[in-house]
Amino acid sequence: MAKKMIQPPGVFAHSRTGNGALYAVMPPEGVLESRMPNFERTKICVLTSPHRGSRFAQILLEMSEDGGMVAPRLDRVQHFFYVVEGDAVLEMAGETHALTAGAFAYAPAGTSLRLRSGAGRTANVMWIQKPYEAVEGIAPPAAFVGHADQVEKVNKHTQGRTWQHLLPDSDLAFDFAVNILAFEPGNYFPMVETHVMEHGLYMLEGQGMYLLEKDWHECWAGDFIWMGPYCPQFFYATGWQTASYLLYKDVNRDIAFA
């Protein structure tokens, strides 16, 4: 694979990167590769984490052939995986699952798991981690796998804009949601949203213009956006094809006071 082109000295650094008080826009060309213990042949792109001020972590794993976790992982946070492209194999709670592009998996805290690329294949997988916020009287959710092709597309407010709820929409056992929002060309939000939920957004396809606070940013497939609570936000789909993104948000919990 060819190395990234490095700009020579003296060239004005043009970038679509944005970093406001309540948001960050991160095109893939500006995200540096990280390394972590227990991984091999894997490019790790940390998109957001508590270092940024977010209450979750979102990481893109680019696994080469026979790459991924060296050994099973067992910790105290919950995990969500979405296969952006390629083929992966997930060992979770004693069962093995073959995951193709569009597949996803949820693992509650305390679940043994190991993610690898498929035999002789590569895989790009979005990985979300979040500490679980337990509620008295509500049992934590169980591990499961699914595929976006089997999740209903729902029109909520306007035609030409659909939701797919990858985690159950009304189950209070879950303290976060992951949805796929899709927009036909020219479609847009019905209003500028300002709300308490925090977002992690990964563009899956297409392009569009995102209003964040008072700034407009052009976003393409492969871009990541972090939005903090109460960040004004609005999306308008541009280009000639459907625009869609994978969207994390925290839900279903009472207000926390420090």
FIVEX-325501 format. One record per residue: z, x, y of N, C-alpha, C, CB in turn; residue in one letter. Coordinates in steps of 0.1 Angstrom, whole numbers, plus 5000, padded with zeros to 4 digits. Glycine has a CB too. Layout:
BEGIN
PT   n.c3   n.c1   n.c2   ca.c3   ca.c1   ca.c2   c.c3   c.c1   c.c2   cb.c3   cb.c1   cb.c2   residuo
PT      Z      X      Y       Z       X       Y      Z      X      Y       Z       X       Y         a
...
end
This chain:
BEGIN
PT   n.c3   n.c1   n.c2   ca.c3   ca.c1   ca.c2   c.c3   c.c1   c.c2   cb.c3   cb.c1   cb.c2   residuo
PT   5000   5008   4988    5000    5000    5000   5000   5009   5012    5012    4990    5000         m
PT   4991   5006   5022    4990    5014    5034   5003   5013   5042    4978    5010    5042         a
PT   5006   5024   5049    5018    5024    5057   5015   5017   5070    5023    5038    5060         k
PT   5026   5012   5077    5024    5005    5090   5019   5015   5100    5037    4999    5094         k
PT   5010   5010   5109    5005    5019    5120   5016   5021   5130    4992    5012    5126         m
PT   5018   5033   5134    5028    5036    5144   5021   5039   5157    5037    5048    5140         i
PT   5026   5033   5168    5019    5034    5181   5022   5048   5186    5024    5024    5191         q
PT   5011   5054   5192    5013    5068    5198   5022   5067   5210    4999    5074    5201         p
PT   5027   5079   5215    5035    5079    5227   5028   5074   5239    5040    5094    5230         p
PT   5035   5067   5248    5030    5063    5260   5023   5049   5260    5020    5072    5265         g
PT   5022   5043   5248    5016    5030    5247   5027   5019   5250    5010    5027    5233         v
PT   5023   5009   5258    5032    4998    5261   5035   4990   5249    5026    4989    5273         f
PT   5047   4988   5246    5051    4981    5233   5051   4966   5235    5066    4985    5229         a
PT   5040   4960   5230    5038    4946    5231   5043   4940   5218    5023    4942    5233         h
PT   5051   4929   5218    5057    4924    5206   5059   4909   5209    5070    4931    5203         s
PT   5059   4901   5198    5062    4887    5198   5077   4885   5196    5054    4879    5188         r
PT   5084   4896   5194    5099    4895    5191   5106   4888   5204    5105    4908    5188         t
PT   5115   4880   5201    5123    4874    5211   5138   4874   5208    5119    4859    5214         g
PT   5147   4876   5217    5161    4877    5214   5169   4871   5226    5165    4891    5212         n
PT   5172   4858   5225    5180    4851    5235   5194   4850   5231    5174    4838    5238         g
PT   5202   4844   5240    5216    4842    5237   5218   4833   5225    5224    4836    5249         a
PT   5209   4824   5223    5211    4814    5212   5200   4815   5201    5212    4800    5218         l
PT   5192   4825   5202    5181    4825    5192   5176   4839   5190    5169    4816    5196         y
PT   5168   4841   5180    5161    4854    5177   5148   4850   5170    5169    4864    5169         a
PT   5137   4856   5175    5123    4855    5169   5120   4868   5163    5113    4849    5179         v
PT   5117   4869   5150    5115    4882    5143   5102   4882   5135    5126    4885    5134         m
PT   5091   4887   5141    5078    4889    5133   5081   4899   5123    5067    4893    5143         p
PT   5074   4898   5111    5076    4907    5100   5074   4922   5103    5068    4904    5088         p
PT   5065   4925   5113    5061    4939    5115   5073   4946   5122    5049    4940    5124         e
PT   5082   4939   5128    5093    4946    5134   5106   4946   5126    5096    4939    5147         g
PT   5106   4941   5114    5118    4941    5106   5118   4953   5097    5119    4928    5097         v
PT   5128   4962   5099    5129    4974    5091   5134   4971   5077    5137    4984    5098         l
PT   5130   4979   5067    5134    4978    5054   5148   4983   5052    5125    4986    5044         e
PT   5156   4976   5044    5170    4979    5041   5171   4982   5026    5180    4968    5045         s
PT   5182   4988   5022    5185    4991    5008   5199   4985   5005    5184    5006    5005         r
PT   5201   4981   4993    5214    4976    4988   5217   4981   4974    5214    4961    4989         m
PT   5230   4983   4971    5233    4986    4957   5228   4975   4948    5248    4988    4956         p
PT   5226   4979   4935    5223    4969    4925   5208   4964   4926    5232    4958    4925         n
PT   5200   4970   4934    5186    4966    4935   5177   4978   4932    5182    4960    4948         f
PT   5166   4976   4925    5156    4987    4923   5142   4981   4926    5156    4992    4909         e
PT   5133   4990   4931    5119    4986    4934   5118   4973   4942    5111    4985    4921         r
PT   5127   4973   4952    5128    4961    4961   5129   4964   4975    5140    4952    4956         t
PT   5120   4959   4984    5121    4960    4998   5130   4949   5003    5107    4960    5005         k
PT   5141   4952   5010    5150    4942    5014   5150   4940   5029    5165    4946    5010         i
PT   5146   4929   5034    5145    4926    5048   5155   4916   5052    5130    4920    5051         c
PT   5166   4921   5059    5177    4913    5064   5173   4906   5076    5190    4921    5066         v
PT   5172   4893   5076    5166    4885    5087   5178   4880   5096    5158    4873    5082         l
PT   5189   4876   5091    5200    4873    5099   5213   4875   5090    5200    4858    5104         t
PT   5224   4877   5097    5237    4880    5090   5248   4878   5100    5237    4894    5084         s
PT   5260   4879   5095    5272    4878    5105   5271   4888   5116    5285    4879    5097         p
PT   5264   4899   5114    5262    4909    5124   5255   4903   5136    5255    4921    5119         h
PT   5247   4894   5134    5240    4887    5145   5248   4876   5151    5226    4881    5140         r
PT   5259   4872   5144    5267    4860    5148   5264   4848   5140    5264    4858    5163         g
PT   5255   4848   5130    5253    4837    5122   5264   4836   5111    5239    4838    5115         s
PT   5266   4824   5106    5276    4821    5096   5271   4821   5082    5283    4808    5099         r
PT   5259   4826   5081    5252    4828    5068   5244   4840   5068    5244    4815    5064         f
PT   5238   4844   5057    5229    4855    5057   5216   4850   5051    5234    4867    5048         a
PT   5204   4855   5056    5191    4852    5050   5183   4865   5049    5184    4841    5060         q
PT   5178   4867   5037    5172    4880    5033   5159   4877   5026    5181    4888    5025         i
PT   5148   4884   5030    5136    4883    5022   5135   4895   5012    5123    4884    5032         l
PT   5134   4892   5000    5133    4902    4989   5119   4904   4985    5142    4899    4977         l
PT   5113   4916   4987    5099    4919    4983   5100   4928   4971    5091    4925    4995         e
PT   5099   4922   4959    5101    4929    4946   5088   4933   4941    5109    4920    4936         m
PT   5087   4946   4938    5076    4952    4931   5077   4949   4916    5075    4967    4934         s
PT   5067   4954   4909    5067    4951    4894   5080   4957   4888    5055    4958    4887         e
PT   5086   4949   4880    5099    4952    4873   5109   4956   4884    5096    4964    4864         d
PT   5109   4949   4895    5119    4951    4905   5130   4940   4905    5113    4952    4919         g
PT   5140   4942   4913    5150    4932    4915   5164   4937   4912    5148    4920    4906         g
PT   5173   4928   4908    5187    4932    4905   5188   4940   4892    5196    4920    4905         m
PT   5195   4951   4893    5197    4960    4881   5206   4953   4871    5202    4973    4885         v
PT   5217   4947   4876    5227    4940    4867   5230   4927   4873    5239    4949    4866         a
PT   5237   4918   4865    5241    4905    4870   5250   4906   4882    5248    4897    4859         p
PT   5250   4897   4891    5258    4897    4903   5268   4885   4902    5249    4895    4916         r
PT   5280   4887   4905    5291    4877    4905   5299   4879   4917    5299    4878    4892         l
PT   5299   4869   4926    5307    4870    4939   5312   4857   4943    5299    4877    4950         d
PT   5318   4856   4955    5325    4844    4959   5317   4836   4970    5338    4848    4965         r
PT   5304   4838   4971    5296    4831    4980   5285   4823   4972    5289    4840    4990         v
PT   5280   4812   4978    5269    4805    4971   5256   4811   4975    5270    4790    4975         q
PT   5246   4808   4966    5233    4815    4968   5222   4804   4967    5231    4826    4958         h
PT   5211   4806   4975    5199    4798    4973   5187   4807   4973    5198    4787    4985         f
PT   5178   4805   4964    5166    4813    4963   5154   4804   4964    5165    4821    4949         f
PT   5143   4809   4971    5130    4802    4972   5119   4812   4970    5129    4794    4986         y
PT   5111   4810   4961    5100    4819    4958   5088   4816   4968    5095    4818    4943         v
PT   5086   4826   4977    5075    4824    4987   5062   4827   4980    5078    4834    4999         v
PT   5061   4837   4972    5049    4840    4965   5052   4849   4953    5038    4847    4974         e
PT   5043   4849   4942    5045    4857    4930   5053   4849   4920    5052    4870    4934         g
PT   5059   4857   4911    5066    4852    4899   5079   4859   4898    5058    4852    4886         d
PT   5090   4852   4896    5103    4858    4894   5110   4852   4882    5112    4856    4907         a
PT   5120   4859   4877    5129    4854    4866   5143   4854   4871    5127    4863    4853         v
PT   5150   4843   4869    5164    4842    4874   5173   4839   4861    5166    4831    4884         l
PT   5182   4848   4859    5193    4845    4849   5205   4840   4857    5197    4859    4841         e
PT   5209   4827   4853    5219    4821    4861   5228   4812   4852    5213    4811    4872         m
PT   5241   4815   4852    5250    4808    4844   5246   4808   4829    5252    4793    4849         a
PT   5241   4819   4824    5238    4820    4810   5225   4815   4806    5249    4813    4802         g
PT   5217   4810   4816    5203    4805    4812   5193   4813   4820    5202    4790    4816         e
PT   5181   4814   4815    5170    4821    4821   5159   4811   4826    5164    4832    4811         t
PT   5155   4813   4838    5145    4804    4844   5133   4812   4850    5152    4796    4856         h
PT   5121   4808   4846    5109    4814    4852   5106   4806   4864    5097    4813    4841         a
PT   5104   4814   4875    5102    4808    4889   5089   4812   4894    5114    4811    4898         l
PT   5080   4802   4897    5067    4805    4903   5068   4802   4918    5056    4796    4896         t
PT   5057   4804   4925    5057    4802    4940   5061   4787   4942    5044    4806    4946         a
PT   5070   4785   4951    5074    4771    4954   5087   4767   4947    5063    4761    4951         g
PT   5091   4775   4937    5103    4772    4930   5116   4776   4938    5103    4779    4916         a
PT   5127   4769   4935    5139    4772    4942   5151   4771   4932    5141    4763    4954         f
PT   5162   4777   4936    5174    4776    4927   5186   4777   4936    5174    4787    4917         a
PT   5197   4769   4932    5210    4769    4939   5220   4774   4929    5213    4755    4944         y
PT   5229   4784   4933    5239    4789    4925   5252   4788   4933    5237    4804    4921         a
PT   5262   4780   4928    5275    4779    4935   5283   4792   4935    5283    4767    4929         p
PT   5293   4793   4943    5301    4805    4943   5307   4807   4930    5312    4803    4954         a
PT   5308   4820   4926    5314    4823    4913   5304   4822   4901    5325    4814    4910         g
PT   5291   4821   4904    5281    4820    4893   5275   4833   4891    5270    4809    4897         t
PT   5274   4837   4878    5268    4850    4874   5252   4848   4876    5271    4854    4860         s
PT   5246   4857   4883    5231    4856    4884   5225   4869   4885    5228    4848    4897         l
PT   5212   4870   4881    5204    4882    4882   5190   4877   4885    5205    4890    4869         r
PT   5184   4883   4895    5170    4879    4899   5161   4891   4898    5170    4874    4914         l
PT   5150   4889   4891    5140    4900    4889   5126   4895   4891    5141    4906    4874         r
PT   5116   4903   4894    5102    4899    4894   5098   4897   4879    5093    4910    4901         s
PT   5088   4889   4877    5083    4886    4864   5077   4899   4858    5073    4875    4864         g
PT   5076   4899   4845    5071    4911    4838   5057   4914   4843    5070    4908    4822         a
PT   5055   4926   4848    5042    4931    4853   5038   4924   4866    5032    4929    4843         g
PT   5047   4916   4872    5043    4908    4884   5052   4912   4896    5045    4893    4882         r
PT   5048   4908   4908    5056    4910    4920   5060   4897   4925    5047    4917    4931         t
PT   5070   4897   4934    5075    4884    4939   5082   4886   4953    5086    4878    4929         a
PT   5079   4877   4962    5086    4877    4975   5095   4864   4974    5076    4876    4987         n
PT   5108   4867   4976    5118    4856    4974   5127   4855   4986    5126    4858    4961         v
PT   5129   4843   4992    5138    4841    5003   5152   4839   4996    5134    4829    5012         m
PT   5162   4846   5002    5176    4845    4996   5185   4842   5007    5179    4859    4990         w
PT   5193   4831   5005    5203    4826    5015   5217   4827   5008    5200    4811    5019         i
PT   5226   4833   5016    5240    4834    5011   5249   4827   5021    5244    4849    5009         q
PT   5259   4820   5016    5269    4814    5025   5282   4811   5018    5263    4800    5031         k
PT   5293   4815   5025    5306    4811    5019   5307   4796   5018    5318    4817    5027         p
PT   5313   4791   5007    5314    4777    5005   5326   4771   5012    5315    4773    4990         y
PT   5324   4760   5020    5335    4753    5027   5340   4742   5018    5330    4748    5041         e
PT   5351   4744   5011    5356    4734    5001   5362   4722   5009    5366    4740    4992         a
PT   5362   4710   5003    5368    4698    5009   5376   4692   4998    5357    4688    5014         v
PT   5389   4689   5001    5398    4683    4991   5392   4670   4986    5412    4681    4997         e
PT   5392   4668   4973    5387    4656    4967   5372   4656   4964    5390    4645    4976         g
PT   5365   4666   4968    5350    4667    4966   5347   4679   4957    5342    4667    4979         i
PT   5342   4677   4945    5339    4688    4936   5327   4696   4941    5337    4683    4922         a
PT   5327   4709   4940    5316    4717    4944   5303   4714   4936    5318    4733    4943         p
PT   5291   4715   4941    5279    4712    4934   5277   4722   4922    5267    4712    4943         p
PT   5269   4718   4912    5266    4726    4901   5253   4733   4903    5265    4717    4888         a
PT   5250   4744   4896    5238    4752    4896   5226   4743   4892    5239    4765    4888         a
PT   5215   4745   4898    5202    4739    4894   5190   4746   4899    5202    4724    4898         f
PT   5179   4743   4893    5166    4748    4898   5156   4737   4900    5160    4758    4887         v
PT   5146   4739   4908    5136    4729    4911   5123   4735   4916    5141    4718    4921         g
PT   5114   4727   4919    5101    4731    4925   5097   4722   4936    5090    4732    4914         h
PT   5091   4728   4947    5087    4720    4958   5077   4710   4955    5082    4729    4969         a
PT   5068   4713   4945    5058    4703    4941   5063   4690   4935    5049    4709    4930         d
PT   5076   4690   4931    5082    4679    4925   5092   4672   4935    5090    4683    4913         q
PT   5092   4676   4947    5101    4670    4957   5093   4661   4967    5108    4681    4966         v
PT   5098   4649   4968    5090    4639    4976   5089   4644   4991    5098    4626    4976         e
PT   5077   4641   4997    5075    4643    5011   5078   4630   5018    5060    4648    5014         k
PT   5087   4631   5028    5092    4619    5035   5088   4620   5050    5107    4617    5034         v
PT   5082   4609   5055    5080    4608    5070   5092   4601   5076    5067    4599    5073         n
PT   5099   4608   5085    5111    4602    5091   5108   4596   5104    5121    4613    5093         k
PT   5103   4603   5114    5102    4598    5128   5088   4595   5132    5108    4608    5137         h
PT   5078   4603   5127    5064    4602    5132   5055   4605   5120    5061    4612    5143         t
PT   5043   4599   5120    5033    4603    5110   5028   4617   5112    5021    4593    5111         q
PT   5024   4623   5101    5019    4637    5102   5029   4647   5102    5010    4638    5114         g
PT   5042   4644   5100    5053    4653    5100   5062   4649   5088    5061    4654    5114         r
PT   5063   4658   5078    5071    4654    5066   5082   4664   5064    5061    4654    5054         t
PT   5092   4658   5057    5104    4666    5052   5103   4666   5036    5117    4659    5057         w
PT   5108   4677   5031    5111    4678    5017   5125   4684   5016    5101    4687    5009         q
PT   5134   4676   5010    5148    4680    5009   5150   4688   4996    5158    4668    5010         h
PT   5151   4701   4996    5153    4709    4984   5167   4708   4979    5149    4723    4987         l
PT   5177   4705   4987    5190    4702    4983   5192   4687   4986    5201    4711    4990         l
PT   5200   4680   4977    5202    4666    4979   5206   4662   4994    5213    4660    4970         p
PT   5200   4653   5000    5201    4650    5014   5215   4644   5018    5190    4641    5019         d
PT   5220   4636   5009    5232    4628    5013   5245   4632   5004    5230    4613    5011         s
PT   5244   4643   4997    5255    4647    4988   5265   4656   4996    5250    4654    4976         d
PT   5277   4650   4999    5287    4658    5007   5292   4670   5000    5298    4649    5011         l
PT   5289   4672   4987    5293    4684    4980   5287   4696   4986    5290    4683    4965         a
PT   5275   4695   4992    5267    4706    4997   5271   4707   5012    5252    4704    4996         f
PT   5274   4720   5016    5277    4723    5030   5266   4729   5038    5290    4732    5031         d
PT   5254   4729   5032    5242    4733    5039   5230   4726   5033    5240    4749    5039         f
PT   5219   4726   5040    5207    4719    5036   5196   4730   5037    5204    4707    5044         a
PT   5186   4728   5028    5173    4736    5029   5162   4726   5028    5173    4747    5018         v
PT   5154   4725   5038    5142    4716    5038   5129   4724   5041    5145    4705    5049         n
PT   5118   4717   5037    5105    4722    5041   5100   4711   5050    5095    4724    5029         i
PT   5097   4716   5063    5091    4707    5073   5076   4711   5074    5098    4707    5086         l
PT   5067   4701   5074    5053    4703    5075   5047   4695   5086    5045    4700    5061         a
PT   5038   4701   5094    5032    4694    5105   5016   4695   5104    5037    4701    5118         f
PT   5010   4684   5105    4995    4684    5107   4992   4690   5120    4989    4670    5105         e
PT   4980   4696   5121    4976    4702    5134   4977   4693   5146    4961    4707    5134         p
PT   4984   4697   5156    4986    4689    5168   4998   4681   5168    4974    4680    5170         g
PT   5006   4681   5157    5018    4673    5156   5030   4681   5162    5021    4670    5141         n
PT   5041   4674   5165    5052    4680    5173   5064   4672   5171    5048    4682    5188         y
PT   5076   4677   5175    5088    4670    5176   5087   4658   5185    5100    4679    5180         f
PT   5094   4647   5182    5094    4636    5192   5103   4638   5204    5098    4624    5185         p
PT   5111   4649   5204    5120    4652    5215   5124   4667   5214    5133    4643    5215         m
PT   5130   4672   5225    5136    4685    5225   5150   4683   5218    5137    4691    5239         v
PT   5152   4690   5207    5165    4688    5200   5176   4698   5205    5163    4690    5185         e
PT   5188   4693   5206    5199    4702    5210   5211   4696   5201    5203    4701    5225         t
PT   5216   4704   5192    5226    4699    5182   5235   4710   5177    5218    4692    5170         h
PT   5245   4706   5170    5255    4715    5165   5251   4724   5153    5268    4708    5161         v
PT   5240   4720   5146    5236    4728    5134   5230   4741   5138    5227    4719    5126         m
PT   5233   4751   5130    5227    4764    5130   5215   4764   5121    5237    4775    5127         e
PT   5204   4772   5125    5192    4772    5117   5188   4786   5113    5181    4765    5124         h
PT   5182   4787   5101    5174    4799    5097   5160   4793   5093    5181    4807    5086         g
PT   5150   4798   5100    5136    4792    5098   5126   4803   5094    5131    4785    5111         l
PT   5119   4800   5083    5109    4810    5079   5096   4803   5078    5113    4816    5065         y
PT   5086   4808   5085    5073    4802    5086   5065   4804   5073    5064    4807    5098         m
PT   5062   4794   5065    5055    4795    5053   5040   4795   5054    5058    4784    5044         l
PT   5034   4788   5064    5020    4787    5066   5017   4782   5080    5013    4778    5055         e
PT   5005   4785   5084    5000    4780    5097   5006   4787   5109    5003    4765    5098         g
PT   5006   4781   5121    5011    4786    5133   5015   4775   5142    5001    4795    5139         q
PT   5022   4779   5153    5027    4769    5163   5034   4776   5174    5035    4759    5156         g
PT   5038   4767   5184    5045    4772    5195   5059   4766   5194    5038    4767    5209         m
PT   5069   4775   5195    5083    4771    5195   5090   4773   5208    5091    4779    5184         y
PT   5096   4762   5213    5104    4763    5225   5119   4765   5221    5103    4749    5234         l
PT   5124   4776   5226    5138    4780    5222   5145   4783   5235    5138    4793    5213         l
PT   5156   4776   5238    5162    4776    5251   5151   4772   5261    5169    4790    5255         e
PT   5147   4781   5270    5136    4778    5280   5124   4786   5278    5142    4779    5294         k
PT   5123   4793   5266    5112    4802    5264   5103   4797   5253    5118    4816    5260         d
PT   5090   4799   5255    5080    4795    5245   5076   4808   5236    5067    4789    5251         w
PT   5075   4806   5223    5072    4817    5214   5061   4812   5204    5084    4823    5207         h
PT   5050   4820   5203    5040    4817    5193   5045   4822   5180    5026    4823    5197         e
PT   5044   4814   5169    5050    4817    5156   5039   4816   5146    5062    4809    5152         c
PT   5038   4826   5137    5028    4826    5126   5035   4826   5113    5018    4838    5128         w
PT   5027   4824   5102    5032    4826    5088   5039   4839   5087    5021    4823    5078         a
PT   5051   4840   5081    5058    4852    5079   5068   4855   5089    5048    4863    5078         g
PT   5068   4847   5100    5078    4849    5111   5092   4843   5107    5073    4844    5124         d
PT   5103   4848   5112    5116    4842    5110   5122   4839   5124    5125    4852    5102         f
PT   5129   4828   5125    5136    4824    5137   5151   4820   5133    5129    4812    5144         i
PT   5160   4826   5140    5174    4822    5139   5177   4814   5152    5184    4834    5138         w
PT   5184   4802   5150    5188    4794    5161   5202   4791   5160    5180    4780    5161         m
PT   5210   4794   5170    5224    4791    5170   5227   4777   5173    5231    4801    5180         g
PT   5240   4773   5172    5243    4759    5176   5240   4756   5190    5258    4757    5173         p
PT   5235   4744   5193    5232    4739    5206   5220   4747   5213    5244    4740    5215         y
PT   5212   4753   5205    5200    4759    5211   5189   4748   5213    5195    4771    5202         c
PT   5185   4746   5225    5174    4736    5227   5161   4741   5219    5171    4734    5242         p
PT   5155   4732   5212    5144    4736    5203   5133   4725   5202    5149    4740    5189         q
PT   5121   4730   5202    5109    4720    5201   5098   4728   5194    5105    4715    5215         f
PT   5090   4721   5185    5079    4728    5179   5066   4720   5180    5082    4730    5164         f
PT   5056   4727   5183    5042    4721    5184   5033   4729   5175    5037    4721    5199         y
PT   5026   4722   5165    5017    4728    5156   5004   4731   5162    5016    4720    5143         a
PT   4999   4743   5162    4986    4747    5167   4978   4752   5156    4988    4758    5179         t
PT   4966   4756   5159    4957    4761    5148   4950   4750   5141    4965    4769    5138         g
PT   4943   4753   5130    4934    4744    5123   4939   4740   5110    4921    4751    5121         w
PT   4951   4744   5106    4957    4741    5093   4971   4736   5094    4956    4753    5083         q
PT   4976   4730   5084    4990    4725    5084   4999   4737   5086    4993    4719    5070         t
PT   5009   4735   5094    5020    4744    5097   5032   4739   5089    5023    4746    5112         a
PT   5039   4748   5082    5051    4744    5075   5061   4756   5075    5048    4740    5061         s
PT   5074   4752   5074    5084    4762    5074   5096   4758   5065    5089    4765    5088         y
PT   5103   4768   5060    5115    4766    5052   5127   4767   5062    5117    4777    5041         l
PT   5136   4756   5062    5146    4755    5072   5160   4753   5066    5143    4743    5081         l
PT   5168   4763   5069    5183    4762    5066   5190   4756   5077    5188    4776    5063         y
PT   5200   4747   5074    5210    4743    5084   5223   4739   5078    5204    4730    5092         k
PT   5234   4741   5085    5247    4738    5080   5250   4723   5083    5258    4747    5087         d
PT   5255   4716   5073    5257    4701    5074   5270   4697   5067    5245    4694    5067         v
PT   5274   4684   5068    5284    4677    5060   5298   4682   5061    5279    4678    5046         n
PT   5302   4689   5072    5315    4694    5073   5321   4690   5087    5316    4709    5071         r
PT   5334   4689   5088    5342    4686    5100   5341   4697   5110    5356    4682    5097         d
PT   5345   4695   5122    5345    4705    5132   5356   4715   5129    5347    4699    5146         i
PT   5353   4728   5130    5363    4739    5127   5368   4744   5140    5356    4750    5118         a
PT   5381   4745   5141    5388    4751    5152   5394   4764   5149    5399    4741    5158         f
PT   5392   4774   5157    5397    4787    5154   5412   4787   5155    5391    4798    5164         a
end
